[in-house]
Amino acid sequence: MDLVGHDWGGGFTLRAASLRPDLLHSWVSDAAGVGDVEFRWHEFAKIWQTPGAGEQFFRDQLALPIEERAATFEGFGVPPKRARDLASGIDETMAECILELYRSAVDVGKEWAARIRNIRTPGLVVIPGDDPFLAADGAERTAQGCGAEVARLEGLGHWWPLQAPKRGAEMLSRFWASLG
C-alpha cells in the first residue's frame, strides 16, 4: 500500500514504515521531524504535556464560543467551514485524548529515530513552508537519513491538505508516478 499521513498520522506513517516496511509500497509524511533525534515539540504540545497546564488550556478553549475556537483554526489557514467543523469536534473526550497522546510522546524523536533512519521503503517528506508546528530542519534530516524525497509547499501551512487540496494531490501523483 501507499501510506500517506498528516500531522500525527504522518508520525505514525513513519513508525509503520520503520516497523513493517514489508507492508508498504511507499509512504508520505508531513511530520517527518518526529523521526529526528533532535526533535523538539512546538509550544502548544509543551503546554499539553504539562499536567495541570494542559487541562487548563482545554478548559479555557472549551469555554469559548465555537466561533472564537473556529477563528483560531482559520488563523492557521483552515478554510472557514472546515475550521468550524474542527472546532466543533473538540470536546472534553477529545481534549483528554489529545493530552494522553502528547504526554505519551514527550521523547518520541529519541525513541523512534534509530528505526526511522533505517527505513528503505520509498518515501516523500512534505515540508509546508509556513507550518508553525513542524520543524523543517528535523524533517530534512529525517528525509536524508532514510533516503526519502522532499517536497516543499511554499506558501502553505500546517493545514496544507485543506488549503490546497489540488496542489497536494498533484504532488502525491508526481511522487507515485516517479516510483514506476
Accessible surface in RSA format (square Angstrom, percent):
REM  Atomic radii and reference values for relative SASA: ProtOr
REM  Chains: A
REM  Algorithm: Lee & Richards
REM  Probe-radius: 1.40
REM  Slices: 20
REM RES _ NUM      All-atoms   Total-Side   Main-Chain    Non-polar    All polar
REM                ABS   REL    ABS   REL    ABS   REL    ABS   REL    ABS   REL
RES MET A   1   134.93  69.9  98.33  65.1  36.60  87.2  96.65  82.2  38.29  50.7
RES ASP A   2    63.57  44.5  39.73  39.5  23.84  56.4   7.23  17.0  56.34  56.2
RES LEU A   3    49.45  27.5  48.71  34.8   0.75   1.9  49.25  34.6   0.21   0.6
RES VAL A   4    61.60  40.5  36.26  32.8  25.33  61.0  36.26  31.5  25.33  68.7
RES GLY A   5     7.31   9.0   0.00   N/A   7.31   9.0   5.35  14.7   1.96   4.4
RES HIS A   6    52.91  28.9  40.79  28.4  12.12  31.0  40.65  41.9  12.26  14.3
RES ASP A   7    40.48  28.4  38.62  38.4   1.86   4.4   9.08  21.4  31.40  31.3
RES TRP A   8    37.93  15.2  33.36  16.1   4.57  10.7  36.06  19.2   1.87   3.0
RES GLY A   9    31.38  38.7   0.00   N/A  31.38  38.7  24.80  68.1   6.58  14.7
RES GLY A  10     0.00   0.0   0.00   N/A   0.00   0.0   0.00   0.0   0.00   0.0
RES GLY A  11     1.72   2.1   0.00   N/A   1.72   2.1   1.72   4.7   0.00   0.0
RES PHE A  12    94.36  47.2  90.91  56.3   3.45   9.0  91.30  55.4   3.06   8.8
RES THR A  13     3.77   2.7   2.69   2.7   1.08   2.6   0.71   1.0   3.06   4.6
RES LEU A  14     0.00   0.0   0.00   0.0   0.00   0.0   0.00   0.0   0.00   0.0
RES ARG A  15    64.10  26.9  64.10  32.7   0.00   0.0  14.43  19.7  49.67  30.1
RES ALA A  16    38.11  35.0  30.95  47.8   7.16  16.3  37.39  52.7   0.72   1.9
RES ALA A  17     0.36   0.3   0.00   0.0   0.36   0.8   0.00   0.0   0.36   1.0
RES SER A  18    10.48   8.9   0.00   0.0  10.48  24.2   1.59   3.4   8.89  12.5
RES LEU A  19    75.17  41.9  60.11  43.0  15.06  37.9  60.11  42.2  15.06  40.5
RES ARG A  20   119.35  50.1 118.98  60.7   0.38   0.9  45.24  61.8  74.12  44.9
RES PRO A  21    60.13  43.8  55.10  50.2   5.03  18.3  55.47  45.8   4.65  28.9
RES ASP A  22   105.54  73.9  63.34  63.0  42.20  99.8  53.83 126.7  51.70  51.6
RES LEU A  23    93.66  52.2  81.44  58.3  12.22  30.7  86.31  60.6   7.36  19.8
RES LEU A  24    21.26  11.8   5.40   3.9  15.86  39.9   7.24   5.1  14.02  37.7
RES HIS A  25    97.20  53.1  86.61  60.2  10.59  27.1  70.30  72.5  26.89  31.3
RES SER A  26     0.06   0.0   0.06   0.1   0.00   0.0   0.00   0.0   0.06   0.1
RES TRP A  27     0.22   0.1   0.22   0.1   0.00   0.0   0.22   0.1   0.00   0.0
RES VAL A  28     1.35   0.9   1.35   1.2   0.00   0.0   1.35   1.2   0.00   0.0
RES SER A  29     0.00   0.0   0.00   0.0   0.00   0.0   0.00   0.0   0.00   0.0
RES ASP A  30     3.97   2.8   0.38   0.4   3.59   8.5   0.29   0.7   3.68   3.7
RES ALA A  31     3.69   3.4   3.05   4.7   0.64   1.5   3.68   5.2   0.02   0.0
RES ALA A  32     0.39   0.4   0.00   0.0   0.39   0.9   0.00   0.0   0.39   1.0
RES GLY A  33     4.17   5.1   0.00   N/A   4.17   5.1   2.40   6.6   1.77   4.0
RES VAL A  34    10.73   7.1  10.55   9.6   0.17   0.4  10.55   9.2   0.17   0.5
RES GLY A  35     1.17   1.4   0.00   N/A   1.17   1.4   0.00   0.0   1.17   2.6
RES ASP A  36    11.40   8.0   9.15   9.1   2.25   5.3   2.25   5.3   9.15   9.1
RES VAL A  37    69.34  45.6  65.89  59.6   3.46   8.3  65.89  57.2   3.46   9.4
RES GLU A  38    99.60  57.2  91.66  69.3   7.95  18.9  25.11  48.6  74.49  60.8
RES PHE A  39    22.29  11.1   6.64   4.1  15.64  40.7  10.55   6.4  11.73  33.6
RES ARG A  40   152.16  63.9 138.32  70.5  13.84  32.9  69.35  94.8  82.82  50.2
RES TRP A  41    26.47  10.6  18.81   9.1   7.66  18.0  18.87  10.1   7.59  12.3
RES HIS A  42    29.79  16.3  18.65  13.0  11.15  28.5  22.96  23.7   6.83   8.0
RES GLU A  43   119.45  68.6 116.73  88.3   2.72   6.5  65.61 126.9  53.84  44.0
RES PHE A  44    63.57  31.8  63.37  39.2   0.20   0.5  63.37  38.4   0.20   0.6
RES ALA A  45     0.00   0.0   0.00   0.0   0.00   0.0   0.00   0.0   0.00   0.0
RES LYS A  46    93.63  45.7  89.60  55.0   4.04   9.6  54.11  48.7  39.53  42.1
RES ILE A  47    66.37  37.8  63.72  47.5   2.65   6.4  66.25  47.7   0.12   0.3
RES TRP A  48    34.02  13.7  34.02  16.5   0.00   0.0  34.02  18.1   0.00   0.0
RES GLN A  49    26.67  14.9  14.33  10.5  12.34  29.4   7.11  15.1  19.56  14.8
RES THR A  50    65.71  46.7  63.60  64.5   2.11   5.0  44.10  59.2  21.61  32.7
RES PRO A  51   105.39  76.8  88.69  80.8  16.70  60.7  88.95  73.4  16.44 102.1
RES GLY A  52    42.67  52.6   0.00   N/A  42.67  52.6  36.59 100.4   6.08  13.6
RES ALA A  53    44.11  40.6  30.48  47.0  13.63  31.0  38.37  54.0   5.74  15.2
RES GLY A  54     0.00   0.0   0.00   N/A   0.00   0.0   0.00   0.0   0.00   0.0
RES GLU A  55    56.64  32.5  53.09  40.2   3.55   8.4  37.04  71.7  19.59  16.0
RES GLN A  56    79.36  44.4  79.36  58.0   0.00   0.0  37.85  80.6  41.51  31.5
RES PHE A  57    39.35  19.7  33.27  20.6   6.08  15.8  38.72  23.5   0.63   1.8
RES PHE A  58    10.13   5.1  10.13   6.3   0.00   0.0  10.13   6.1   0.00   0.0
RES ARG A  59   135.89  57.1 126.54  64.5   9.35  22.3  72.92  99.7  62.97  38.2
RES ASP A  60    74.07  51.9  68.06  67.7   6.01  14.2  25.94  61.0  48.13  48.0
RES GLN A  61    45.38  25.4  45.38  33.2   0.00   0.0   6.73  14.3  38.65  29.3
RES LEU A  62    48.98  27.3  28.33  20.3  20.65  51.9  28.69  20.1  20.29  54.6
RES ALA A  63    86.55  79.6  47.06  72.6  39.50  89.8  58.51  82.4  28.04  74.3
RES LEU A  64    60.98  34.0  55.91  40.0   5.07  12.7  56.25  39.5   4.74  12.8
RES PRO A  65    71.09  51.8  58.87  53.7  12.22  44.4  71.03  58.6   0.06   0.4
RES ILE A  66    33.80  19.2  29.07  21.7   4.74  11.4  29.07  20.9   4.74  12.9
RES GLU A  67   106.92  61.4  99.44  75.2   7.48  17.8  63.10 122.1  43.82  35.8
RES GLU A  68    89.18  51.2  83.40  63.1   5.78  13.8  35.47  68.6  53.71  43.8
RES ARG A  69    32.67  13.7  31.80  16.2   0.86   2.1   7.09   9.7  25.58  15.5
RES ALA A  70     5.49   5.0   5.49   8.5   0.00   0.0   5.49   7.7   0.00   0.0
RES ALA A  71    55.89  51.4  47.60  73.5   8.30  18.9  48.46  68.2   7.43  19.7
RES THR A  72    64.13  45.6  53.81  54.6  10.32  24.6  44.28  59.5  19.85  30.0
RES PHE A  73    36.23  18.1  36.23  22.4   0.00   0.0  36.23  22.0   0.00   0.0
RES GLU A  74    75.26  43.2  60.54  45.8  14.72  35.1  13.21  25.5  62.05  50.7
RES GLY A  75    69.82  86.1   0.00   N/A  69.82  86.1  36.98 101.5  32.84  73.6
RES PHE A  76    60.35  30.2  49.94  30.9  10.41  27.1  56.16  34.0   4.19  12.0
RES GLY A  77    27.87  34.4   0.00   N/A  27.87  34.4  20.26  55.6   7.61  17.0
RES VAL A  78     3.75   2.5   0.00   0.0   3.75   9.0   0.12   0.1   3.63   9.8
RES PRO A  79    47.45  34.6  41.17  37.5   6.28  22.8  47.45  39.2   0.00   0.0
RES PRO A  80    90.37  65.9  86.98  79.3   3.38  12.3  87.37  72.1   3.00  18.6
RES LYS A  81   149.06  72.7 139.87  85.8   9.19  21.9 120.52 108.5  28.54  30.4
RES ARG A  82   125.87  52.8 125.76  64.1   0.11   0.3  15.38  21.0 110.48  67.0
RES ALA A  83     0.00   0.0   0.00   0.0   0.00   0.0   0.00   0.0   0.00   0.0
RES ARG A  84   109.54  46.0 109.54  55.8   0.00   0.0  42.70  58.4  66.85  40.5
RES ASP A  85    69.85  48.9  57.46  57.2  12.39  29.3  27.65  65.1  42.20  42.1
RES LEU A  86    56.30  31.4  50.66  36.2   5.65  14.2  53.78  37.8   2.52   6.8
RES ALA A  87     0.33   0.3   0.00   0.0   0.33   0.7   0.33   0.5   0.00   0.0
RES SER A  88    67.61  57.1  41.22  55.0  26.38  60.8  32.65  69.5  34.95  49.0
RES GLY A  89    42.71  52.7   0.00   N/A  42.71  52.7  34.85  95.6   7.85  17.6
RES ILE A  90    37.05  21.1  33.32  24.8   3.73   9.0  33.32  24.0   3.73  10.1
RES ASP A  91    76.58  53.6  74.67  74.3   1.92   4.5  32.52  76.5  44.06  43.9
RES GLU A  92   126.22  72.5 123.29  93.3   2.93   7.0  38.73  74.9  87.49  71.4
RES THR A  93    91.38  65.0  90.59  91.8   0.79   1.9  54.82  73.6  36.56  55.3
RES MET A  94    84.90  44.0  82.19  54.4   2.71   6.4  68.28  58.1  16.62  22.0
RES ALA A  95     5.53   5.1   5.53   8.5   0.00   0.0   5.53   7.8   0.00   0.0
RES GLU A  96   114.70  65.9 110.11  83.3   4.59  10.9  41.92  81.1  72.78  59.4
RES CYS A  97    70.49  53.3  63.72  71.1   6.77  15.9  22.12  56.1  48.37  52.2
RES ILE A  98    32.32  18.4  31.38  23.4   0.95   2.3  32.32  23.3   0.00   0.0
RES LEU A  99    11.38   6.3  11.38   8.1   0.00   0.0  11.38   8.0   0.00   0.0
RES GLU A 100   129.31  74.2 123.53  93.5   5.78  13.8  42.77  82.7  86.54  70.7
RES LEU A 101    57.20  31.9  52.70  37.7   4.49  11.3  56.79  39.9   0.40   1.1
RES TYR A 102    15.36   7.2  15.36   8.7   0.00   0.0   4.57   3.4  10.80  13.3
RES ARG A 103    69.65  29.2  51.64  26.3  18.00  42.9  33.53  45.8  36.12  21.9
RES SER A 104    82.74  69.9  45.99  61.4  36.76  84.7  46.83  99.7  35.91  50.3
RES ALA A 105     6.77   6.2   5.67   8.8   1.10   2.5   6.77   9.5   0.00   0.0
RES VAL A 106    78.77  51.8  66.45  60.2  12.32  29.7  66.45  57.7  12.32  33.4
RES ASP A 107    66.30  46.4  60.89  60.6   5.41  12.8   9.73  22.9  56.57  56.4
RES VAL A 108     2.16   1.4   2.01   1.8   0.16   0.4   2.01   1.7   0.16   0.4
RES GLY A 109     2.90   3.6   0.00   N/A   2.90   3.6   1.21   3.3   1.69   3.8
RES LYS A 110   126.40  61.7 103.30  63.4  23.11  55.0  66.50  59.9  59.90  63.8
RES GLU A 111   112.38  64.5  80.99  61.3  31.39  74.7  40.42  78.2  71.96  58.8
RES TRP A 112    32.73  13.1  32.66  15.8   0.06   0.2  21.29  11.4  11.44  18.6
RES ALA A 113     1.49   1.4   1.49   2.3   0.00   0.0   1.49   2.1   0.00   0.0
RES ALA A 114    57.41  52.8  54.86  84.7   2.54   5.8  55.35  77.9   2.06   5.4
RES ARG A 115   121.47  51.0 117.01  59.6   4.45  10.6  38.59  52.7  82.88  50.2
RES ILE A 116     0.08   0.0   0.08   0.1   0.00   0.0   0.08   0.1   0.00   0.0
RES ARG A 117   105.34  44.2 104.19  53.1   1.15   2.7  42.66  58.3  62.68  38.0
RES ASN A 118   104.05  71.8  89.76  86.7  14.29  34.4  24.71  59.5  79.34  76.7
RES ILE A 119     3.72   2.1   0.02   0.0   3.70   8.9   3.69   2.7   0.03   0.1
RES ARG A 120   160.01  67.2 132.69  67.6  27.32  65.0  80.63 110.2  79.38  48.1
RES THR A 121    16.23  11.5   7.62   7.7   8.61  20.5   7.66  10.3   8.57  13.0
RES PRO A 122    62.85  45.8  52.15  47.5  10.70  38.9  62.85  51.9   0.00   0.0
RES GLY A 123     3.04   3.7   0.00   N/A   3.04   3.7   0.00   0.0   3.04   6.8
RES LEU A 124     5.32   3.0   5.32   3.8   0.00   0.0   5.32   3.7   0.00   0.0
RES VAL A 125     0.00   0.0   0.00   0.0   0.00   0.0   0.00   0.0   0.00   0.0
RES VAL A 126     1.02   0.7   0.17   0.2   0.85   2.0   0.17   0.1   0.85   2.3
RES ILE A 127     9.87   5.6   8.68   6.5   1.19   2.9   9.66   7.0   0.22   0.6
RES PRO A 128     8.31   6.1   2.60   2.4   5.71  20.7   2.60   2.1   5.71  35.5
RES GLY A 129    39.06  48.2   0.00   N/A  39.06  48.2   9.47  26.0  29.59  66.3
RES ASP A 130    89.87  63.0  70.58  70.3  19.29  45.6  30.37  71.5  59.51  59.3
RES ASP A 131    17.39  12.2   1.33   1.3  16.06  38.0   1.58   3.7  15.81  15.8
RES PRO A 132    81.87  59.7  44.08  40.2  37.79 137.4  57.42  47.4  24.45 151.9
RES PHE A 133    33.34  16.7  25.23  15.6   8.11  21.1  26.61  16.1   6.73  19.3
RES LEU A 134    36.97  20.6  23.99  17.2  12.98  32.6  25.03  17.6  11.94  32.1
RES ALA A 135    37.44  34.4  25.71  39.7  11.73  26.7  35.06  49.4   2.39   6.3
RES ALA A 136    48.83  44.9  41.89  64.6   6.94  15.8  43.93  61.9   4.89  13.0
RES ASP A 137    85.87  60.2  76.99  76.6   8.88  21.0  38.11  89.7  47.76  47.6
RES GLY A 138     2.32   2.9   0.00   N/A   2.32   2.9   2.32   6.4   0.00   0.0
RES ALA A 139     7.16   6.6   7.16  11.0   0.00   0.0   7.16  10.1   0.00   0.0
RES GLU A 140    55.39  31.8  53.62  40.6   1.77   4.2  29.25  56.6  26.14  21.3
RES ARG A 141    93.79  39.4  85.53  43.6   8.27  19.7  54.61  74.6  39.18  23.7
RES THR A 142     2.84   2.0   0.22   0.2   2.61   6.2   2.78   3.7   0.06   0.1
RES ALA A 143     1.41   1.3   1.41   2.2   0.00   0.0   1.41   2.0   0.00   0.0
RES GLN A 144   154.43  86.4 128.72  94.1  25.71  61.2  49.55 105.5 104.88  79.5
RES GLY A 145    28.30  34.9   0.00   N/A  28.30  34.9  18.14  49.8  10.16  22.7
RES CYS A 146     5.09   3.9   0.00   0.0   5.09  12.0   0.00   0.0   5.09   5.5
RES GLY A 147    67.92  83.8   0.00   N/A  67.92  83.8  36.18  99.3  31.74  71.1
RES ALA A 148    14.90  13.7   0.08   0.1  14.81  33.7   1.06   1.5  13.83  36.6
RES GLU A 149    87.68  50.3  80.24  60.7   7.43  17.7  42.65  82.5  45.03  36.8
RES VAL A 150    55.93  36.8  23.84  21.6  32.08  77.3  23.84  20.7  32.08  87.0
RES ALA A 151    18.23  16.8  12.15  18.8   6.07  13.8  18.23  25.7   0.00   0.0
RES ARG A 152   124.71  52.4 101.50  51.7  23.21  55.3  39.43  53.9  85.28  51.7
RES LEU A 153     6.98   3.9   6.98   5.0   0.00   0.0   6.98   4.9   0.00   0.0
RES GLU A 154   107.00  61.4 101.33  76.7   5.67  13.5  60.97 117.9  46.04  37.6
RES GLY A 155    57.29  70.6   0.00   N/A  57.29  70.6  31.14  85.5  26.15  58.6
RES LEU A 156    16.00   8.9  15.74  11.3   0.26   0.7  16.00  11.2   0.00   0.0
RES GLY A 157     5.27   6.5   0.00   N/A   5.27   6.5   4.58  12.6   0.69   1.6
RES HIS A 158     7.83   4.3   7.38   5.1   0.46   1.2   1.25   1.3   6.58   7.7
RES TRP A 159    46.29  18.6  46.29  22.4   0.00   0.0  43.80  23.4   2.48   4.0
RES TRP A 160    12.24   4.9  12.24   5.9   0.00   0.0  12.24   6.5   0.00   0.0
RES PRO A 161    42.67  31.1  35.34  32.2   7.34  26.7  36.82  30.4   5.85  36.4
RES LEU A 162    43.39  24.2  33.41  23.9   9.98  25.1  34.86  24.5   8.53  23.0
RES GLN A 163    62.01  34.7  29.47  21.5  32.55  77.5  11.22  23.9  50.80  38.5
RES ALA A 164    19.54  18.0  13.80  21.3   5.74  13.1  19.51  27.5   0.03   0.1
RES PRO A 165    87.16  63.5  79.01  72.0   8.15  29.6  82.27  67.9   4.89  30.4
RES LYS A 166   155.09  75.7 148.33  91.0   6.76  16.1  97.19  87.5  57.90  61.7
RES ARG A 167    92.69  38.9  90.00  45.9   2.69   6.4  41.18  56.3  51.51  31.2
RES GLY A 168     2.98   3.7   0.00   N/A   2.98   3.7   2.58   7.1   0.40   0.9
RES ALA A 169    54.75  50.3  48.62  75.0   6.13  13.9  52.45  73.9   2.30   6.1
RES GLU A 170    76.82  44.1  73.26  55.4   3.56   8.5  31.90  61.7  44.92  36.7
RES MET A 171     6.99   3.6   5.48   3.6   1.51   3.6   5.51   4.7   1.48   2.0
RES LEU A 172    27.50  15.3  27.50  19.7   0.00   0.0  27.50  19.3   0.00   0.0
RES SER A 173    65.34  55.2  59.52  79.4   5.82  13.4  33.33  71.0  32.01  44.8
RES ARG A 174   152.38  64.0 142.96  72.9   9.42  22.4  77.36 105.7  75.03  45.5
RES PHE A 175     7.39   3.7   3.14   1.9   4.26  11.1   6.92   4.2   0.48   1.4
RES TRP A 176    83.51  33.5  75.07  36.3   8.44  19.8  75.46  40.2   8.05  13.1
RES ALA A 177    80.21  73.7  49.90  77.0  30.31  68.9  62.57  88.1  17.64  46.7
RES SER A 178    73.28  61.9  31.88  42.5  41.40  95.4  43.67  93.0  29.61  41.5
RES LEU A 179    48.60  27.1  15.92  11.4  32.68  82.2  20.03  14.1  28.57  76.9
RES GLY A 180    98.92 122.0   0.00   N/A  98.92 122.0  67.69 185.8  31.23  69.9
END  Absolute sums over single chains surface
CHAIN  1 A     9316.4       7481.5       1834.8       5541.8       3774.6
END  Absolute sums over all chains
TOTAL          9316.4       7481.5       1834.8       5541.8       3774.6
